[in-house]
């Protein structure tokens, strides 16, 4: 049975993978206790195991965990870059909207630490689910742009919420799609999930503590933003994000050629299909 699953075309494997994840989403919407990142990670690992034949190939083979010092460096670099990207985006938005901001003089250290832990877990699960088995098996069989598109669409749909307007859905798909391209390129350049996890975690963590807009401010934010919500439009809020992410993609394209550590020629990829 396992050998038969391994011989399926890559597009069928990935289609089945996301159909099962979608069914899991429906189940989690009905059974509240299942609506947790752990549940979706478990589904992703089990489906990947069905196609690869073993737990190590479905996890370690996907680069879920750092296996050498360079991977930890990539995670740290991604974390720093993700935070810097958010800071630049927020600064541009503040200039365009005229929002005022001030430091929170009474931040809660436990909340700051718990926020980081949550953002790290969230980023790990999302990257493992989307840039793990499905993305990597697509890369083994198709051109990178096909693999990127195949993952960007479901990644964007994951962020679409019930009750969104058509414009909100478009904006969400556009922004998350650009983020997916960045994270996917980070994997392509390193062949490991540590850099995309770092980028993803750094951005989300910084955004939780330093909101770009007034509605994002909470008593636990490091920065409290005040401004007129009427000034929030595509040019002021979305365009700075798209600009910064686009620049990051360009930098990875032209400056990230030496990020990948050479691998011994005897090592075979767990998802490589036989001709």
VENRA-V628618 format. One record per pair of residues at least 4 apart in sequence whose C-alpha atoms are under 8 Angstrom apart, sorted by the first residue. I is the first residue (numbers start at 0). J is the second residue. Records with the same first field share a line. If there is no record, write none. Layout:
BEGIN
I = J, J
END
This chain:
BEGIN
0 = 4
1 = 5, 49, 50, 51, 52
2 = 6, 52
3 = 7
4 = 49, 50
5 = 50, 51
6 = 272
7 = 11, 12
8 = 12
9 = 13, 136, 137, 140
10 = 14, 137
11 = 15
12 = 16, 50, 133
13 = 17, 133, 136, 137
14 = 18
15 = 19
16 = 20, 43, 46, 47, 133
17 = 21, 153
18 = 22
19 = 23, 42
20 = 24, 39, 42, 43
21 = 25
22 = 26
23 = 27, 39, 42
24 = 28, 34, 39
25 = 29
26 = 30, 33
27 = 31, 32, 33, 34, 35
28 = 34
30 = 34
33 = 38
34 = 38
35 = 39
36 = 40, 121, 124
37 = 41, 124
38 = 42
39 = 43, 124, 128
40 = 44, 124, 127, 128
41 = 45
42 = 46
43 = 47, 128
44 = 48, 54, 57, 58
45 = 49
46 = 50
47 = 51, 57, 132
48 = 52, 53, 54, 56, 57
49 = 53
51 = 56, 57, 269, 270
52 = 56
53 = 57
54 = 58
55 = 59, 60
56 = 60, 61, 269
57 = 61, 132
58 = 62, 63, 64
59 = 63, 64
60 = 268, 269
61 = 127, 131, 132, 135, 191, 192
62 = 66, 131, 190, 191, 192, 193
63 = 123, 127, 131, 191, 192, 193
64 = 192, 193
65 = 70, 71, 193
66 = 70
67 = 71
68 = 72
69 = 73
70 = 74, 191, 193, 194
71 = 75, 193
72 = 76
73 = 77, 193, 194, 197
74 = 78, 193, 194, 195, 196, 197, 198
75 = 79, 194, 197
76 = 80, 194, 197, 198
77 = 81, 193, 194, 195, 196, 197, 198, 199, 201
78 = 82, 194, 196, 197, 198, 199, 200, 201, 202
79 = 83, 197, 198, 201
80 = 84, 198, 201
81 = 85, 197, 198, 199, 200, 201, 202, 205
82 = 86, 198, 201, 202, 204, 205
83 = 87, 202
84 = 88, 202, 243, 244
85 = 89, 202, 205, 206
86 = 90, 205, 209
87 = 91, 243
88 = 92, 211, 239, 240, 243
89 = 93, 209, 210, 211
90 = 94
91 = 95, 239
92 = 96, 211, 212, 235, 236, 239
93 = 97, 98, 99, 211
94 = 98
95 = 235
96 = 226, 230, 231, 235
97 = 226
98 = 212, 213, 224, 225, 226, 227
99 = 224, 225, 226
100 = 222, 223, 224, 225
101 = 222, 223, 224
102 = 221, 222, 223
103 = 218, 219, 220, 221, 222, 223
106 = 111, 219, 220, 221
107 = 111, 219
108 = 112
109 = 113
110 = 114, 219
111 = 115, 208, 219
112 = 116
113 = 117
114 = 118, 204, 207
115 = 119, 204
116 = 120
117 = 121
118 = 122, 200, 203, 204
119 = 123, 196, 200
120 = 124
121 = 125, 200
122 = 126, 196, 197, 199, 200
123 = 127, 196, 200
124 = 128
125 = 129, 130
126 = 130, 131, 192, 195, 196
127 = 131, 132, 192
128 = 132, 133
129 = 133, 134, 150, 154
130 = 134, 135, 150, 182, 183, 186, 192
131 = 135, 192
132 = 136
133 = 137, 150
134 = 138, 146, 147, 149, 150, 183
135 = 139, 270
136 = 140, 270, 271
137 = 141, 145, 146
138 = 142, 143, 146
139 = 270, 271, 272
140 = 271, 272
141 = 145, 146
142 = 146
143 = 147
144 = 148
145 = 149
146 = 150
147 = 151, 179, 180, 183
148 = 152
149 = 153
150 = 154, 179
151 = 155, 175, 176, 177, 179, 180
152 = 156, 172, 176
153 = 157
154 = 158, 175, 176, 179
155 = 159, 171, 172, 173, 175, 176
156 = 172
158 = 171, 172, 175
159 = 163, 168, 171, 172
163 = 167, 168
164 = 168
165 = 169
166 = 170
167 = 171
168 = 172
169 = 173
170 = 174, 237
171 = 175
172 = 176
173 = 177
174 = 178, 237, 240, 241
175 = 179
176 = 180
177 = 181, 241, 244, 245
178 = 182, 244
179 = 183
180 = 184, 248
181 = 185, 195, 244, 247, 248
182 = 186, 194, 195, 196, 198, 199
183 = 187, 195
184 = 188, 248, 251, 252
185 = 189, 192, 194, 195, 251
186 = 190, 191, 192, 194, 195
187 = 191
188 = 251, 255, 256, 257, 258, 259
189 = 194, 258, 259, 260
190 = 259
192 = 196
193 = 197
194 = 198
195 = 199
196 = 200
197 = 201
198 = 202
199 = 203
200 = 204
201 = 205
202 = 206
203 = 207
204 = 208
205 = 209, 210
206 = 210, 211
207 = 215, 220
208 = 219, 220, 221, 222
209 = 216, 220, 221, 222, 223
210 = 215, 216, 220, 222, 223, 224
211 = 215, 224, 236
212 = 216, 224, 225, 226, 231, 236
213 = 223, 224, 225, 226, 227, 228
214 = 228
215 = 224
216 = 220, 222, 223, 224
217 = 223
218 = 223
227 = 231
230 = 235
231 = 235, 236
232 = 236, 237
233 = 237, 238
234 = 238, 239
235 = 239
236 = 240
237 = 241
238 = 242
239 = 243
240 = 244
241 = 245
242 = 246
243 = 247
244 = 248
245 = 249
246 = 250
247 = 251
248 = 252
249 = 253
250 = 254, 255
251 = 255, 256
252 = 256
262 = 266
267 = 271
END
